[in-house]
Amino acid sequence: MNKPKDIITTENLDFAKDIIGQKFGLLTIKNVVGKNKNNRVVYECQCDCGNICYRLRNEFLRPKDNIDNISCGCYWNNKVERRALELVNSKCKYNMLTPIGIDKIVLDNRKEKTAYIKCKCDCGNEASIEFFHLISGETKSCGCIKGMNWNNIVPNISRSENMYIRVSKDENRGFTSSKLIHLKTPIKFKNEDNNNGI
């Protein structure tokens, strides 16, 4: 919303000062500008990105879940970068992978942004994992899982018998312990030539 040109009054606005200084989403309310021709109170706001913008009072009176992402517009313009940063800052663990940074942002075949997250694997290696492959669990490690010798880990148990080690997850999605389980559906291992992990 650009600087309003339809302000018709700046009088009798003491009631509107109650939220000055408060922060909603990425916006901090700096000042009351006035009422527009639709009798709506307009505020001057500063976004976390540094931009100044103008918002209507009713935008800040919505349920909290609907204003967490309110901004000058940068939230949606940089949605991929923001979600990648939030994932890294969350310090959550995804299977054997712990996000430690943003590796790169690239354009896919549809010219849409895709984030690659730099992750630390439980084996000690680091890998660059595509954002949705990481959070969906499609990629579970740096690739070390597919290189494990399952017969050495579990004697006399083979993949064809659908018997595998299951590693229990803690509340942060990390690995805590392992035990044998019988799977109704065999684990699908990626092609050995795939270097993006399993």
Secondary structure by P-SEA (a helix, b strand, c coil): cccccccccccccccccccccccccccccccccccccccbbbbbbbcccccccccccccccccccccccccccccccaaaaaaaaaaaacccccccbbbccccccccccccbbbbbbbccccccbbbbbcaaaaaaccccccccccccccccccccccccccbbbbbbbcccccccbbbbbbbccccccccccccccc
